[in-house]
């Protein structure tokens, strides 16, 4: 049988589980699974045994939808996925680029078969703020698509959208002593949050070296007007390896690590967010049912109410003094 005491205990356990997940870093889905199950079972027994639900179909529908809400939301957390990755212009997605920020233990798929490449990206940048008006032209399975803010690319249930993270990417070509050539892209940190730290470490078949991007100050200062996010013509690279310091401009090359390194040019990279939420359409449907059931309940209740009689009863009577 359903119990109000059991409901209170389950709600307390749910709150404690949420607090414990925040304090100890436990996964939310696993932490709240037991309290959610207890609340759902208790609600199901209330639906089966409370006479009020049998007399009123709108209340019955509302509580059935409410009983479905908790387990569906829990499944969405257990099977959900969130991640991010960066793509330079002209580059294709590789699974090792993916940074997983959240993945439920029941998540059934992977992005290993995602055939996505970035053809070009467009954005405007306001100094001191994040990028705006983001658009990315991509190739997916030999078809061209446009991904923009609020216009995600849907692939096998995953929603791939552009993020506010954008930056510059240097394209390098390294030729070793045997004549074999390797093309390598170096993404510099997200511009808005790292405008004074535009540097990255590179390891190419030998001792690593540091690359720093110089000449982008014109984009980081100014009168707060939006500008197109394109590499400045004055930008150049500074290479550091030990005591060695070399400046590189597009087309220049140097000898390093037993081979030759050529700087091909400066492009841009675009950040992407990936979300998989199998419960979202079901939660939307349940929300519609809950609102419809509540609307139905209040309509039936107030449509039977005699508003005229209530107004006559509450209207003040006329006193003899007023009559005279």
N, C-alpha and C positions, 0 to 999 in steps of 0.2 A: 504493500500500500504506500501511496505517496505521503510524505511527511514534511511539514514546514520546518521542523527541527533539522531534518536531513538536508533540506535545501539551504538552510543557514550554514550548516557545517560545510557543505560542498562549496558555497560561495567563499567562506573563510579560507578553505584549502586552496581555492583558485587564486585568491589574492596573495596568499603565502607563496604559492608556486611562481607567480609573476615576480614577486619581490626577490625570491631565491634565484630566479633566472637572471635578474639584473645584477645581483650582488656577486654570484659565483660564476656568471658567464655560461650557465646551462642553456642548451637549446630550448626555445620557448615551446615548441611543439611537444617534445618529450616531457617537459616540466608540467604542462597543463593537461596532459592527456587523461590522467586519472580523475581529477576534479570535473573535467568536461564530461567524461563518461558517466560519472555519478549524477551530475545534474541532468543529463539526458535521460538516464534510466528513471530517475525520480519523476521527471516531467511526463514520460510515457505512462507510468503508473497513474499519475494524476489524470491524464486523458482517459484512461481506461475505466477508472473507478469513481471519478467525481461526477455526480449527477448533473451539475450545471453544464458540463460540456455536452452531455447527451441532449439537453433541452435546447441548446442554442448552437446552431450549426456554424455561425460566424466565429464564436469563441472556440469551437472545436477546430476549425480551419486555422485560426490564428495560432493556437498552441501546437498543432501538428507542424506548421511551418517553423515555429520557434524551436521545436524539438529537432528539426532537421538542420537548423542554422548552426548549432554548435559543432556537431560532427563534420559537417561540410567545411566549415572554417578550419577545423583541426586538420582535415585531410589536405586542404590547400596548403597549410603550413608544412605538413609532413612530406608532401610531394612537390612542393614549390622549389624554385631555383632563381637565384639572382647572381649576376656576374657582370664583368666589364672587360673591355679590351681596347687597344689602340691600333689604328691602321694608318700608315703613311699613304699618301697618294701613290697609286700605282702598285700597291702591295696587296697580297692575298692573306686572308685569315688563316692562322695556324693554331691548332688546339692549345699549344704551349703558351700562346699569348693570353689566354683567358685567365682572369683573376676571379675566382669564385668567392663571392661575399656571403652567400647563403645558399645552402642546399639541404633539403629535407632528406631523411633516410629512405623515404619511399620514392624519391625522384627516379623515374624509369628510363630517361633518355640521356643523350650526350650530344655535344656539338662537334663531334669528330668528323661528321659528314657535311658540315656547313661549308659550302663552296661560295665564299663571299670575298669580293675584292673591291677596293675603293678606287674609283676612277678619278674623282675630283671632289673637293669640298668647298663650300662657300660660307662666309660668316662676316658679320661686322663686329668690331671691337671698340668698346668705350674704355679709355684708360681708367684704371681703378675699379672697373666692374667686369662682369663676366661677358662672354661672347653672346651675341644676339643673332636672330634670323639665320639659324644654322640649317644648312641643306647639304646633303651628301648624295652624290650620284654613284651608285654601286652596281656591280654585276653580281647576280645570284643565279647560279645554274645557267649561265649563258644568256640571261635576260637582264635588261637594264631597268633599274628601279631608282626612285628618288626617296630618300629617307630624310624627314625633317621633324622639327618639334611638333608633337601631337600627330605625326604621320609615321607610325612605326612600320617596319617590315615584319610580316608574320611568316614564320617558317616552322612547320611541324609543331605548332602550338607556342613556340617561342616568339616573343615580341622584341625585335631588335630596334632600338631607337638611338638617335644621336644624343650625346651628353654635352654639357657645357665645357667639358675638358677638351681643349684644342692647343696645339703648339706647332713648333717648327721641327722639321726633320731634314737632316743632312744626308745626302746620298753619296756614299763612298764606293770606290772600286779598288780592290787590293789584288795585285798580281804577285804571286810568290816567285821564288827562284826558278821553279820548273815551268813557269809560263802559265800556270792555271790561274784563272780570274774568278774572284768572288765579289759580288755586289752586295753591299751591306748598308742598311738604313739606320741612322742613329736618331732616335726621338729625344728632343730636349724637353725638360719638364714643362708641365702645364703652365702656360704663360701668366695667367692672372694671379696665381698663388706663388709663383717662383720667378718673378720678373728680374730679380737680382741674382738668381742662381741658374742661369741658362748654361748648364754644363752637364756632361755625362762621361762615364768611363767606358772605354771601348777595348775589347780584347780580340785581336785578330792574329791568330797563329804566332803568338809570341808574347813578349812583355806588354802588359796593358798600358794604355795611355789615356790622357784626358783631353776631351774636346770642349771648348767653350765657345759659345756663340756671341759675337760682338756686333755692334752696329744696329741693334734693334731698339735703341733708346727712343727713337722718334715715335714708336708706337706706344711707348709706356708713359710718355709725357704729353702734355698738350692741353687743349681747352675743353676737354670732356666731350668732344664731338665724336660721333661714331665714324669709324674708318673701315674700309674693306680690309679683311684679314688676309694680307698677301705678304710674302717675304720682302723686306726692304731691300732696295738695290744696293745699299751701302753695307749690307751684312757680310761678315766674313768669319772664318773659323780661326781659333787659336789652339794649336796642338801643343801639349806639354807631356814630356816623357823624361822623368828625372830632371836634369838641369837643362834639357833641351826645350826650346820654345820656338815654334814656327807659326807664321800666319799663312792661312790658305784662303784663296779666293777661287771661285768656280773655274775649273779647267786646269788648275795648278796641281802638281804632284810632287811627292818627296820620297826618298828612300827610307824605309823603316822595317824592322823585324825581318830582314833578309829579303825584302821585296819592295814593291813600289805602291804607294797609296796615292790615289787620284781623287780629288774632290770634284764631283760631277755637278753639284748644285744644291740649292736649298729649296725645299718644298714644305708642305704642311702635313700634319697628322690630325686625325679626328678620333675622338673618344666615342665609344658605343656602350650602351647598357643593354643587357639581356635579361628578360624576365619571363619566367614560366609560371603561370598561376592557373592550374586547372579548375579551381573552385570559383573563379570570378564570375562566369556566366550563371552558375547555379546560385551563388549568393545574390546576384542581381534579381533572378527570378523569385527567390525566397523573399527578398525585400519587397517586391511588387505584391506578392501574395499577402504578406503581413499588412501592408498599407491597405490593400483591398478588403481584407477581412475586418480590420478595424473600422474602415469607412462603412462597411456593410453593417457592422454591429451598432455604431452610433446612429446611422440612418434609421434603422429599424426601431431603435430605442426612442429617438426624438420624434419620429414620424407618428408614433402612437400617443405622444404627449399632447394633452389638450391645452394649447397655449391660450386660447380665449378664456377658458375657465380659470386658468391661473392668473391672468391679468385682472379678471373681475374680482377674484378673491383678494388680491393684494391692493386693489384700488381703494383709497381712503373714503369712508362714508361721509355724507354731507351733514354737518351739524345744524341744529335749529337756528343758531345765530347766522350761519352763512345763508340759510334759506330766506331769512328776513332781510 
